[in-house]
Structure formats: structure tokens, C-alpha cells
Amino acid sequence: MLPDRSTFPPDFTFGVATSAYQIEGSRHGGAGLSHWDTFAATPGNIADGSNGSFACDHYHRWPEDLDLIRDGGFTAYRFSASWARVMPDGVTVNPQGLDFYDRLVDGMVERGLAPHLTCYHWDLPAALSDLGGWQNRDIAARFADYCAAIHGRLGDRLASTATLNEPWCIAWLSHFLGQHAPGLRDIRAAARAMHHVLLAHGTAMQALRADGASNLGIVLNFETAQPADDSPGAARAAQVQDAIYNHWFIRALMGQGYPQAALDGLEPHLPQGWQADMALIAQPIDWLGVNYYTRRLYAGGAGLWPQGEAVDGPLPKTQMGWEIRPEGLTEFLTRLARDHVGDLPMVVTENGMSEAAGPDVTDDPRRVAFIGDHLRAARAAMDGGVNLRGFFYWSLLDNFEWGWGYGPRFGLVHVDYETMARTPKASWHAFRAMLRG
């Protein structure tokens, strides 16, 4: 069961989230190739050999999708713009792309939905990837130009703007673990991406502030890292992963410097003179987005840094094998307030569960329970003094789940990928009942 709406403040925001490449259909509207299009075209990178060229056809079906958000009782929509759609070559504006997002934001306003923009959710123009992408320092200036262009068109109607979604995924998952585009496994590439993604954020923040933008933030993902056993090796492995995943970005953003446990492995590969960028990276933000899904256990390992490996834990798991641990959300929100952001407003910008569809595609009781437990975890953090202002469920729709393809289903709304028919699930109805009292 979901908690009663009255357990949250009247001005607490409830919304849903999506991302451009996962739902829009990248072949429409004059969009250029992104590095996800080329990554997906490489055999073995996507579990089912699919791509985002059609996705959920949101490019054409957005009015219906916005109706589903409004009719579900939500008051806010967190969406992303595609850099490859707005600037197919990474530099030159495509009028069709800006026009699409203009119509989309107008549609939100007409339905009483507050538009919350994320400028970048991983669809880097392939033309910029050709130049090194996030490994190249020049990406910071290009990204600032892109953010200024999209905000210049939409900013008069936006409730908030985030520069980046999940820098850990942009940099580490994609350049060290190789699981996301561009699919590299290179510590030098990873270290440079880990730094340049933050430099791009700071540069874009300066550009947006100069244009008069307000209510600006960034979205970070956090994942509990715990030792798999009582050995010193497991404790060290968990500490290093916690530094890479959960400390690197927030510490830099808050002017606290990079964590030493991560620098031990990455510093030799960082760009020369990186220290001079730290003040620019630590531009003031107005709010922090927190994405939380799961925890991971780490066993000690030999060999090269970071010397550890993830192992499966005993807790119940989602369709993707992610452990379900709601108390981790309370822990991270509390830890962030205590150690990093103080009373800065925070928003849960993503939290959700993948669950395979059964014979009745609307029947998702485990997702209903997952949502209820995580809403109560968010409320517990608020009871402990955390300045939490909103909660966005991931995701409105079943969609293209990156390297997993179209197998995992996170949506409150089922999508039939043959017909594109949308069918609200029990979880959508549960949210609707909660939000409408």
C-alpha cells in the first residue's frame, strides 16, 4: 500500500520521470546520431540487439503521455532533452528539435504539469564522440552552449533545470566498466571523463546563471556499497567503490575535493592541472537530485586497482537482479544532509523497479509495494530533518533500458512495443488513488 498523501507536506512535489533517448524515437525530427545509436549498432552491446530509433514513439504520442501523467494525479514531469536532437552535430541548432521541446513544454503547462528539464541524459552527439567526447576538455564549452540554447528556448516555463543526469554512469560505467556508450574500458579515459563531466556542469552553470536562469541543480545517483564479508579485503573494496560512486561527484560539487580512496587509483590519469578546475566545478546549486535504486556487496580481490568485485546479496531482487533495500534511501538522504549539503533542498529524482510483465500486464503488486516502501523511507528522512521537496517515480513508461534493451519494464504504464498501446498498471492506479485522496 502507498502512504496517505497527507503524510507529506501540501507543497511536496510528486512526479514521474523519463529520458529522451529511452522514449522519443531518435530517428524522428531531424535528430543526429548519438553515441548510443552507434553503440547499439555494434553487435553484443545491447542484450536484445535493439536500439532507441523508435523507442516508445513519444515524439508523436507525447499528448497521450502527458494526459497519463495528469490523469495519474501527478503535478510534475521530469524529462530530458536530446543533445543530438537539438544539435545534431553537437554545435549547430536544429530548429525542428527546439520546436519539439517547445510544443512538449507548452503541453505540460496546458495540463497543469510543472516542467523539470534535465539537459543531458546520455545521448551525446556522435560528432562530439568522434572528438573524444567526455575525454576531451572542449566538451565543457560545447555542453554550456547546448544548455544555453535549450534553456533559452524553454526557460520561461521551466520549474527547474538539471545540467546532467548521473555523472557516474556518464563517466565510470561508460569509460571504465564499458557497459554504456561509448563502451570503453580504459582508466585514463575514465579518469578524464570523471573530471570533465563535472567541469562541463560547472561551465554550464556559469552560462545559465549569466542568462538569468534560476532553480538550477544536478542529478546524482547513489548506490549503497557494503562489504560482502568480514574480511579486510571486502571492507577496502566497499570503501573504494563508495568513494568512486557516492563521494567523487558530491564532494567536488560541494567544494570538498575528490576523495583520496578514489584518487589513489585515478589521480595518475587525471588531466594535468585538474586542481585548478575545482572552484569552477563547485558552482552553487539550488537543489540536488538524488537517484536511488539498490545496494551492492563487494568482495576483496587481488590484481589491479580498485581490487574488488561485486557479488550478489541475499535480499529480494528486481527483474534486473537489483536488491530491494528501501532503507538505503533514508540512509543516503540523511548522509547527504549531514556530510555534504546541509539544508540545501533535495529531490528524489528517480526511484523505481523493473518487473517483467505477466499475462495481465496491469498486475504489478511488487512494484506497488516497492513504491510504498520507498515513499515511507523518504518520509523517514524528512522526519529526521532532511529538506526533501519531491519524489519522481522512474519511469512513466516501459522503455528502452539501455544495455538491457526492451526487456526490463520500469513503467507505471505498460507499452506494447508492437502497437505502442499504453496501458496503465496497478501501480499507476495506486499512485492515482494516493494523489487524489
N, C-alpha and C positions, 0 to 999 in steps of 0.2 A: 504493500500500500504506500502511496505517496503521502507525505505530511500535509496537514491543512495549510492552505495559503496564508492563513492568519498567523502562522508561526514565523513568518518573515515580514519585515517592515513593508508598509504600503508602497514605498518608492523603490523596493528591491526589484531589479530587472530580471525577468525570465524570458529567455530567447532560445533560438536554435542557430546552429552554425553549419556552414558548408564551405567548400572551396571551389574556385573557378574550374580548374582542370578536371576535378573529380565529377562535375555535374554538367558543365555547359555544352561540351562538344567542341573540340579545338579546331575542327575543320570549317567552322562557320564564321561568317562576319569578317573575313579578311585577316584572321589571326595568322601569325607566322609560326614556324616550327619552334617548339620549345625543346629543351634538352630532355624532357620527359617523352616527347614524341620519338626522338631518336633512340633513347634508352629502351623504350618499349618495342621499337622495331628491331632490336638486337635479340636473337634467339636466347632463351633461357633467363632473361631478366624479369619477365612477368609470368606468374605462376600459370595462368591460363592463356598466355600468348595474346592478350588483349591490349587495348590502349584507350586513350581518352578522346578519340576523334569524334565519337557520338556521345559517349557517357550517358547522361540521363536526358539529353536534349533540352536542358534548361534554357539554352539560348532561345528556343522557340516557345517553350512551355512555362516560362517564368511567371506569367499571370496566374496560372493554376497553382504553381508552387507557393506564390505569395498568399494566395487565398487559403492554402492549407495552414500556413503559419498564423494568419489572422484568425481563422476559424478554430485553431487549436487553443486560442486564448493567449498566445504569446504577444508580447508588445515590442519585441526587438528581433532583428535579424543580423547576425554576423556573417558577412560574405567577403569574398576576396575578389580583387580584380586580377586579370591575367596580364602580366607584363608583355607576353608575346602577342596578346590581342591588341593592347593599347599601343605598343611599339614593336611591330613585327621584326624589325632589325635591331631592336634594343635601344634605338635612338630617335627614329622618326615616328611622329604620332600618326596613327591610323584613325581617321575621323569616324569610321564605322565602329571601331572599338569603343571610343569615348561615347558615341551616341547610344550604344547598347547599355552601358552602365548608367547613362543619364536617364534612359527610359526605366531601367530597373529601379533606380533610387526614387524616381517620381512615383513608380508603382508602390513602393514601400510607404512613402509619405501619404499617398491616397488611401492606403489601408490602415493608417494609424500605426505603422511599424517604424520604430527608430532604426535608422541605418547605421551599422557599425562596420566600417571598412577595414579590412586587412590588405595592405598594399601588395604584399608578396607572400604567396603560399606555394612556392617551389617551382613555378613554371618560368624558368629563366629562358629568355630568347636564345635559340641555338646559335645565332650570330655572335652573342656575347660568350657563350660557352666555347666557341671556336677560339676566342682570345684568352682563354684561361678561366673565364667565369669568376667564381669566388676566390680563386687562387691569385687573381690579378688585382692589384691595388686600385686600378682605374675603375673597378666595379662600383666603388663608393660614390664617385661623382655621377656615373651613369644612373645608379639607383636613386640618387637625390633628384635628378632631372625627371625620372619617371614618377616618383612620388609627388613632385610639384605639379606635374601635368595632370595626373588623375585627381589630385585634391583640388587643383584649380578649377576643374570642371564640376566636381561633386560637392566640394567642401561646404557650400552654403546650406546643405541639407543634412550633413552627417552629424550623428550623435557622438561618434568617436572615430579615431583613426589609429590603427596599429601599423607600425612600419613593417615588421616581419613576424611570421609565424614559425615558431620552433627552430631557432638557430642551431640547436644540437642536431636536428635532422638535416638541415641545410648543409652543415659542415662535417660533423663526425660520422653520422650514419651513411652519408653520401660519398665522403672522401677517404675515410679510414676503414669503415666496415664494408663499404661498397654495395650496400643494399638498395640505395636510391640513386637516381640520376645525379651526377654523371657516372656513378658506379666505379669509383676509384678505390684502390687500397694502397694508399701512399701516405706516409706520416708527414712528409713535407707538404703535400697538397692539403692534408687535413689541418695541420697547424696554421697554414696561411688562411684557409677558409675560416677557421675558428676565430681568427683575428679580424679578417676583412669583413665578415658578416656583421660584426659589432661596429667596425669603422663605418660601414655603409649605414647602419642605423643612426649613428651619431651625426653623420653628414646629412642624412635626410631630415633628421630632427631640426638641424640648423636651418635647412632650406624651408621646411614647413613653417617654422616659427617666423622666419623672415617674411613669409607670405601671409602672416596673420592667423595661421591655423591654431586651434586650441583643442584641448582634451585629447592629447597625444600619448600613446603608450607603445608597448611591445608585448608580444605573447611568447612566453617561455613554457616549455614542457618539463615536468619533473617526474622522476621515477624512483621510488624507494629502492635503495641499494643496500642489501643486508648480507652478512656472511652466511655461507651455506652450512658451515660447521664451526667448531670452536678453535680451529687451528689458526696460528698467526698468519699463515698464507691467505686464508679466506678473509680474515679481518683486513689485511692490507689490500687485497683485491677489491673488497667492497669500498674501502676508503678512497682508492684511486678512482673507481667508477663514479662514486659520489662527487668527487672533485670535478671530473670531466663533465658529468651530466648535470649536476644540480648546483654546483658552485661557480663554474667558469663564467657563465654569462651574467648571472645576477650580481656577482661580486664586481665585475667590471662595470656594469651599468650603475652600480651604487658607489663607484669610486673607491672600492675596497681592494682593487688589484686582482690579478689572477691567482688562483690557489696554488700553493707550492707543490702539492701532490700531483697536480696536472702539469705544472711547469717542469717537473723532474723529467718528464718524457718529451714534452713539446717545445721547451724553450730553445733547444739547438736548431729547431726547424722553423721558428717564427721569423717574420721579416725583420731585416736589420732596422734598428731604431724603433721597434714597436712600442717601446715605453713612452715615446713622445705622443702617441695617439690616445693615451688613456684618458686624458682630460676631455678630449672631444667625444670619446665613447660615453663618458659619464654625463651626458646632457641630462638636465632634469626631465623627468617624465611625469605625467599627470596621473597615471594609473598603470598597474601591472596586470597583464592577463596570465592566468595560471591554467595550464592544461595538465590534467592528471588522469591516468588510466589504471596503473598497475604497479607492482613491485617486481624486483628481480633479485635472485640469490646468486652469489658469486663464490666460486671455489678458487683456492690458490692454484697457481700454475708456475711452471718453470719457463725459461726462454726469455724472449724479448719483452720489454715494457709494452703493455701495462700488466703483464704476468697474472692473468686470471681468466676464468671463463664462467659464463652464465650457466646455471643449472636449473632444472625445473623444481619448483616448490610444491608443497602439498595442498595448497588452497584450491578451492573450486576455480575453474578456468572458463574463459570465454571461448568462442569458436576459434579464435586465433591463438589459443593457448596462453593468454594473459591471465595471471592470477587476479582474482577479485578480492580487493582489500580496501574497503571504504575508509577505514580509519587512517589510511595514508594521506587522504585529502585533508583531514583535520590536522595531521602532523605537519604537512608541508605549509599550509596556510599559517599555522602557528609559528613555525620555524622562520618563515619569510618575514613575518611581522617582527619577531623577536630579534633576528640576526641581521636583517637587511633593509627592510622598507619602512619599519615603524608604522605610522598611521596612514601611510600612503594608501589610497583606495586600491583594492584588488577585485578582480572579477574572475570567476571560474569560466574561462572562455571555451573550454572543451572538457567534456566528460561523457563517456558513452560506452556501449557494449556491443560487440559483434556477436550475432547469434544467427545460425542458419535458419532459413525458412522451413517450416514443416508443411504438412498437407494443407493446413489452414494458415495462410500467410499472415493473418492478422493476430495469431495466437503467440504472444511473446511474454509469458509470465515472468521468466527470469530477468528480462530487461526491465519490467515494471519494478521488480524487487531491487534490482541494481540501482535504478534511478532513486527510489525511495531511500535506500541506504546511503547513497552519496549526498542526497539533499540533507539528510539528518547529520551527516558528517560535516557538511558546510555550515549548518546551523550550530553545531557544537563549537566550531572555530569562532563563530560570531559570539557565542556565549562566553568564550574565553577572551574576548576583546578585539578580535580581528576585524578590521574595517573592510568587510566584504560587501560589495554592492550589487552583484548579479551572478547569474548562473545560466550558461548557454549549453544546451544538450548537443552533442555530436552523435548523429547528424540528423537533419531533417529527413533526408532521403538515403536509401541504399544507393551506393555509388561505386565508382572506380577506386578501389582501395590500394592504389599504388602498386608495389611489387606483388601484392596478392591478387590483383585483378578484380574481377567481379564476384568472387566467392564470398568474402565476408560481408555481412549485412549489418550496418550500424543504424539504419534509419528508423525513425518513428513511423515512416511511411514506406511501404513496400513498393519497389519499382519492378515491373515486368520488363526485362530488357529486350524482349521481342516486340512488345506492343507499346512500351513506355507508359502503360497504365499505372497510375498511382492509387494505392490502397492504404488508408490509414490503419495502423496496427493498434492492438490493445494499449500499447504504451502511449500512443498519441491520444487515445481517448482518456487514459488515466491522467495525463497532463491537462487535458481539456477540462475534465471534471474538477481537478485541483484548482486550476487557474480561474475557473468560472464559479467556484464556490458551490 
